[in-house]
Amino acid sequence: MPTAQVKVLRKSGKLEEALEMALQDLANDPGNMWNKRSISWVYYDYLKKNAEENDINAFIENLSHIKALKLSPDDKMLFDNLVWPITKILRDLTKEKQKAFNHLNAIFEEIKELHFTKPSKEFSILFGVLHKAFKETSKYFEVIDWCGLDNLRPEDYLSEEFNNRKMMAVAEQIFTAYAKKLSEGTPLDQFGYQRQIDKEKIHDFLPKLDQVIDDHPEYQYPSYFKVKMLMALGETEDVFSVFLPFAKQKRNDFWVWQLMSEIYKDDPEIVFNCLCKALSLSTPEEFLVKIRQRFAKILIERKMFSEAKTEINRILKIKEQKESSIPNELQQWILQPWFSETEARKNNFDLYQNHSSFAEELLFQDELEETIVVSFVNNDKKMLNFIQSKTKQGFFKYDKFLKDPQKGNILKVRFSGEPQEDFYRLATVKYSENQVSEMIRDFAGNIKIIPSGIGFLEDCFIDKNLIDYNGILDGQAIKVKAILSFNKKKNDWGWVAFKLKKAND
């Protein structure tokens, strides 16, 4: 039987003889299904050989021969086996980036008429490789639409580990890239300055993305790109509510605040606060160039020239380090009289910090804001204890929020989550404009100092160190500020002085 002989030749590695015989069989009976299958497996072996040798042109030619056979969709074994040489050659081409696009495109044009099993383990592998190969190209939508998002398997939605690192699930990668492309739009010129948003495609895709967000709340970025798509559509009404959970989770990333400034672009004060927050975070300098330039422009408009020059100088420094060109806008600023006449500041850190808390309030404005009093500060560990009432006290780290808190400061705070053994996580904090609290009380009168050196004024305890530091004598008229404190030994509440001065001071 001719097809059997072809198989024997093929298995023994005599591909040229196998191909010659298979071609003759097909010429003798072109409509014979077995002849088509026989030669298709010969081409398959050639594809494996081409992939190993990275012979792109031969690979595409042999792939076109298989396509020309117009095999039945029932020939699943061949089609599913084709995944392996195809993914091998695609991975190699992807490493070549831009110069490989023509070859990538040629391969896709051949395989898109083949009948792979969808969904299947093999097709999921092909799906993932095609995603990586085309995600930076203009053909991405066509490729992913051909693959079909509905053809992702449940396993594709699960994250994996590689070299002890947790990898993003294939489905999350694909949905994120697809949403990112939709939100950016299609460039209409070679520089990408003008873009066209496919609103119909976004509307079709949003329900699918919503399902992913609902089913996989652990995914980090789908919500972010949903916001970007809504903004691209001009549907800003629900943007903030969609973005809020994601923003809370990623609030220590600068681009969250960059996006927040875009959401509130019509409110100059919120934009200013959000950019301050973005610049306050620990971020590689090269990622902040555009934000600094935008912030500098606002500072110039506000006549804050010293601050603006500080930002411009930081941009110029990174541009010099990276040996990249200086934007025209910066060049124009540098030539203006104010730039040469103005002395830059050492940095704008205090400006960032003064406005960051107002930006943070956007994320937690729907949560309860509480008034607390600082009862103790550990400067070495950057921790402070607080009292809110007789039933609520605790402590938290303050270094990312406050510069130099003092005992007795009254703060307005929002906490994040439930405390753990009286340790609280801060969401927002600022100094209260109203420096009055039931937890603080003023005392005035004559101090009574006992032999051990401690003192009392009415029912207020005064520490020996505070008395000695201020040079206070027994019976002297004084004024003190005291904070309500719990005495563990006496198991009772009492007042403890934290500020003391002589009555005539």
C-alpha positions, 0 to 999 in steps of 0.5 A: 500500500503506497501510503504505508510505504511513505510512512516507513520512509518517513519514519526512517528519516528518508524524507526526500524519498517519502515526499517524492512517493507521496507526491506521486500518489497524490498526483495519481489520485488527487481526491483520495483522503488517505493520500492527502493525509499521507503527504501531510505527515511528510510535510509535518516532518519537514516543518519540525526539521525547518523549525529546528534549523530555523529555516523560516522560508522553507517552514512557511512554504511547507506550511502552505503545502499543508494548507493547500491540501484542504484537509478535513476538520476531522484530521485533529491529530495532525493539526494538534501536532502542528502546534509544536513546530509552529510554536517553536518557530514563532518563539524564535521569531518573537525574539527578533522583534520588529524585523520578524513581523513579515515572517510572523504575518506570513505564518499566521496567514497560513495557520488561520485556515487550519482546523486546530482543536479549540479549546485544547491544551495544544491550542492554549499553548499556540494561543499564548505564543501568538499573543506574545508574538503579535502583542506589539503589532497592529495585527493583534486584534485580528490574531486574538479574535481568530484565536477566540477569547472563548477558547481559553480553558479554565486552566488558562485562568490560573497562575503558574510558577516558574523558577520559584516566581509566580507568573501571570495567568495566560488569560490575564495576560491576554485580556490585559493586553487586549484591553490596553490596545483598545484603550490606546486606540489605533494610530492614524500617523506614524508617530502615534499622535493621532489615534482612533478609538474603536468604540464598538469593539470596546462595548463588545469587549467590556462584558467579557472583561467584567466577567473576568473581573468578577471571576478573578478579583485576584487579577491586578490589571483588568480593572485598571484598563477597564477605567482606561477604556471607559475614559477613551469612550468618554464615559467618566461617570462610573470611572472612579467607582470602577478604579477605586478598589484597584487604586487602593490595592496599588496606591504605592505605585506612581501610575495609579496617581497619574491615572487619577490625575487624568480621571480628575483632569477638570479639577486643577487642585486634585490634579496637583495633589495627585501628581505630588503623590505620584512624585512622592513614591519611590520610583526609578527616575526614568519613569517619572519624566513625563509626570515631572514635565506635566507638574513643572508646567503647572508650577510655572502656571502658578508662578512657583518658579523655584519649584518648577526649576527643581523639577526641570533640573531633575528631568535634564539630569535623567535626559543627560544620563540616558543621552536622550533628546530634550523635549521642545517644551523644556527647551522653551522654558530654559530660554525664558528669563525666569529660568536663569533668574530663579534659584532651584530648591534642593528638592520638592519633597516637602511640597509633595508631602504637604499635598499627598494626603489630600490625594490619598483622601480621594481613595478613602473619602467614603470611609470614616475619618477619626480624630486621635491624639498622639500619646507617645512617639518612638522616633527610632522605629518611626512608630507612634501610639495614639488614643481615640477614646477609652475604648480605642487605642493603638499604634502605627508606623508613621514614616511614610505619612508624617515628618515629625509628629509630637506627643499631644498632636491631634490627627485626623486619620482613616485606618485600613482594615482591622487592627492586629493586636492594637497595630493599625495600618494607616490609609490617610492622616493629616494634622487636625485644624481643630486642636481640641480633643476630650483626650487633652486637658489644660491644668493650672495651679500650684504643683505638689512635688513629692520626695521621689521627684514626681509631681501632681497638679490636682489629679494630673501626674507630672513626670520628674524629667519634665519637672527637672527640664523646666526647673520647677520647684515645689509649690510653684504656679504652673500650666500644663497640658495633659493627655488621658492615659491608662495606668496598668498598675492601678487599672485606671485612667488618669491625666499625664502631663506632656507639656509644662511651663511656668504660670508667668511664661 
